[in-house]
């Protein structure tokens, strides 16, 4: 619906401002959080993790962190150890 589209656009603009991300947001791939990983609450710049959750990978920032978006369209960093290779 129109209301949902506007909400998604606003979330994307906030993401681009927060992470100084230029251009359109392209999903590189989707990854599932390791079912054996510990669940984390998140906070700061880290995304809360739930076992088996599917995340959209936006950018591989470095070897330790991956920029991801969850099903609630929240974009934050995730530790690479939580996602299987």
N, C-alpha and C positions, 0 to 999 in steps of 0.2 A: 504494500500500500504506500501511498504518498508519505504518510507520517513515518513509516519505517525507513523509507529511502532517505528522508531528511535526517533521521537519527543516525543512520549509517554514514552519511556524508559528514555530519558533524564529528563523529568519532574518528573518521579518517583524517579530517583537518587537525583535530587535537593531536592525533598520533604524529602527523607530519611536523607539527610545531614542537612537540615534546622531544622527539628524537632527531630533529633537524634533518628530516627525510625529504628529499626533493623528488619530484616526478610522481607518477602514479604508483599505487601500491600493487605490486604483482606478487602473486603467490607462487613461490618456486616449487614447493612440494608440500605434501602433508605427511606428518609423522605422528605415531602413537607414543604416548608416554609409556615407558617401560612398566609392565605390570608388576615387576618385582621392586620397583623404586619406591622409596618412602614418599608419602604424600607431604607436600609442603604448603604452608599457608600463603606464602608470597609476601609482598610488601616492598616498598621502595620501588626499585626498577625490576623486581622479579615477579613473574607470573605465578599465581597459585597453581599447583599441580595435583591432579587426581590420577590414580592408576588407570591406564587404558584410555585416557582422554585423547582425542584426535586434535592436533594443533596444526595450523597453517604456518609454514615457514616462510617468512618474508625476506630475511637476510641472514647470512652466516657472517656474524660480526668478527669473531675470532675463534680460536680453537676451543675456548672455554664457554663462550656464550653464543646463543642463537636468538635472533629476534623473531618472536612468534605471536600468533593471534589465536585466542581460544574461541569456543562456540558463542560466548557472550560478546565477541568482537573486542575484547580487551587485549591490547598489544603491549607486551613487555618482554624482557629477556628471560631466557631459560638456560639453565646450566646444561652443557652438552652431555653430562653424565646421565641425565634423566631420559635422554632419547637414544634408542639403539642406533647403531651405525647402519 
